[in-house]
Structure formats: C-alpha cells, structure tokens
Amino acid sequence: LSLVWVAFFSLSLVEWTEICSNTVGIPLPVAGVTILAAGTSIPDLLSSYIVAKQGEGDMAVSSSIGSNIFDVTVGLPLPWLIWSATQSGGSVPVEAQGIGFFISLLACMIALVIGAVKAMKWQMTKQLGVIMFILYFVFIGLFLLVQMPEHSPVMSAPF
C-alpha cells in the first residue's frame, strides 16, 4: 500500500510541476531539475541537521559533501556504464548546450567553497554559512540566466 502512495504522489508531483511551470512560464527542464534537487537534498539536510544539533558539525558537512561526491562519481556514471556495456560499448549521446560552461562553473564553485572553508580555518561559522548561501545563489542565478527564457536566454553559454 505504501508503494501505491509513493507512486500516486510521484505522478502527482510531476503533473503539478508541469502545470505550475507552464502557468508561471518556467521551462519544464528548469522546474524538473529544481524538484529533483530538492528531493535529493532534503534527506541530506535532515541528517546533517540532526548530527549538527548533536555537536558533530564536521560530520554534518562531510555527510552533505560526501553524498554529492558519491552522486557525481557513482550515481551519474554507473547507469551510463551499464547502458554502454549492454549496447556493445556504444557511447551515450549527451545533448546539452553549454555543458563546458556548466562544468567550468561547477569547478570554480568547488574551488571557491574549499577556499572559503580554508579561510575560515576549517571551522563552521555563521560567516561561512553566509558565504555558502551567496555562492549557491550565484550558481543558481548564472544557471537560470543561461537557461531562461527557453529559446532566447538572457546570457549565452560561451562553450
């Protein structure tokens, strides 16, 4: 019965996201990625919050960073590897405009985050939290400028 409810709410979420994004004028891929990001981040947020409240700030940060590293190094390539293995070694076509720009942006953000953590002497402070929020909103802002509006974005990805 629980599986039925999960399926019902998953399908409803997809439909509601499509309706809301069409109503507001947000491209469906942007709305989908936003819902996906929230869905994968909320469990990390809750577990990090719980261990941080127990005084284990280092564990909270390593948990959230570690899960994202796992997603990128295992969660993305493993399905592609399996698909390629079942297709006699065929490559997986990826059609994404500006993928080089987004990879470079991600690398810059990682460098800035590591730099900020090092500047704070590897201590979780409110100032570091503010810096993390600013970096997050800069990343989201740049992402949306390159993606919206759908057929004539405000900013074009140079590569």
C-alpha positions in Angstrom: 0.0 0.0 0.0 2.9 2.4 0.8 4.3 1.8 -2.7 0.9 2.8 -4.2 1.0 6.1 -2.2 4.6 6.8 -3.3 3.6 6.2 -7.0 0.5 8.4 -6.6 2.4 11.3 -5.1 5.3 10.9 -7.6 2.9 11.1 -10.6 1.0 13.9 -9.0 4.2 15.8 -8.3 5.2 15.5 -12.0 1.8 16.7 -13.1 1.7 19.6 -10.6 5.2 20.7 -11.5 4.2 20.7 -15.2 1.1 22.7 -14.6 2.8 25.2 -12.3 5.8 25.7 -14.6 3.6 26.3 -17.6 1.4 28.7 -15.6 4.4 30.7 -14.3 6.4 30.4 -17.6 9.3 28.4 -16.2 10.8 26.0 -18.7 9.9 22.4 -17.7 13.5 21.2 -17.5 14.3 24.0 -15.0 11.3 23.1 -12.9 12.2 19.4 -13.1 15.8 19.9 -12.0 14.6 22.2 -9.2 12.2 19.5 -7.9 14.9 16.8 -8.3 17.4 18.9 -6.4 15.0 19.5 -3.6 14.1 15.8 -3.4 17.7 14.7 -3.2 18.8 17.4 -0.9 16.1 17.3 1.8 17.3 13.9 3.3 20.9 15.3 3.4 19.6 18.4 5.1 17.7 16.5 7.7 20.5 14.1 8.5 23.1 17.0 8.6 20.8 19.0 10.9 20.4 16.1 13.3 24.1 15.4 13.7 24.9 19.2 13.8 22.4 19.5 16.7 24.4 16.7 18.4 27.5 18.8 18.2 29.0 16.9 15.2 29.4 19.8 12.7 32.2 18.1 10.9 30.1 15.0 10.4 27.2 17.2 9.1 29.4 18.9 6.5 31.2 15.7 5.4 27.8 13.9 5.0 26.4 16.5 2.7 29.5 16.9 0.7 30.2 13.2 0.6 26.8 12.3 -0.7 27.1 14.8 -3.5 30.6 13.5 -4.4 29.1 10.0 -4.5 26.2 11.1 -6.7 28.6 12.6 -9.2 31.3 9.9 -9.2 28.9 6.8 -8.9 25.3 7.9 -9.4 25.9 9.5 -12.8 28.5 7.3 -14.4 27.2 3.9 -13.3 24.0 3.9 -15.3 25.8 5.2 -18.3 28.4 2.4 -17.9 25.7 -0.2 -17.6 23.9 1.1 -20.7 27.2 1.2 -22.7 28.0 -2.3 -21.6 24.6 -3.6 -22.8 25.0 -1.7 -26.1 28.3 -3.3 -27.1 30.4 -0.4 -25.8 28.3 2.3 -27.5 28.7 5.8 -26.3 25.9 7.7 -24.5 24.9 10.8 -26.5 24.5 13.9 -24.3 22.8 16.8 -25.9 23.4 19.8 -23.6 24.2 23.3 -24.7 26.9 24.9 -22.7 28.0 21.8 -20.8 31.6 23.0 -20.9 30.4 26.3 -19.2 28.5 24.4 -16.5 31.4 22.1 -15.8 33.7 25.1 -15.5 31.2 26.9 -13.3 31.0 23.8 -11.0 34.8 23.6 -10.8 35.0 27.3 -9.9 32.3 26.9 -7.3 34.1 23.9 -5.7 37.4 25.9 -5.6 35.5 28.8 -4.0 33.9 26.6 -1.4 37.2 24.9 -0.5 38.8 28.4 -0.4 36.1 29.7 1.9 36.3 26.7 4.2 40.1 27.1 4.4 39.8 30.9 5.0 37.5 30.1 8.0 40.2 27.7 9.3 38.1 24.7 8.7 35.5 25.8 11.3 31.8 26.1 10.7 30.8 29.7 11.4 27.8 31.9 10.6 30.1 33.8 8.2 30.9 30.6 6.3 27.2 29.8 6.1 26.5 33.2 4.6 29.3 32.7 2.1 27.8 29.3 1.2 24.4 30.8 0.6 25.9 33.6 -1.6 27.8 31.1 -3.7 24.7 28.9 -4.0 22.6 31.9 -5.2 25.3 33.0 -7.6 25.4 29.5 -9.1 21.6 29.3 -9.4 21.5 32.8 -10.9 24.0 32.0 -13.5 22.3 28.7 -14.3 18.9 30.5 -14.8 20.5 33.3 -16.9 21.8 30.7 -19.3 18.7 28.6 -19.3 15.8 31.2 -19.3 13.8 32.1 -21.3 13.9 28.8 -23.0 14.7 29.7 -26.6 16.4 33.1 -26.1 18.3 33.0 -22.8 19.5 36.3 -21.2 23.1 35.1 -21.3 24.5 32.6 -23.7 27.0 29.9 -22.5 30.3 30.6 -24.3 31.2 26.9 -24.6 
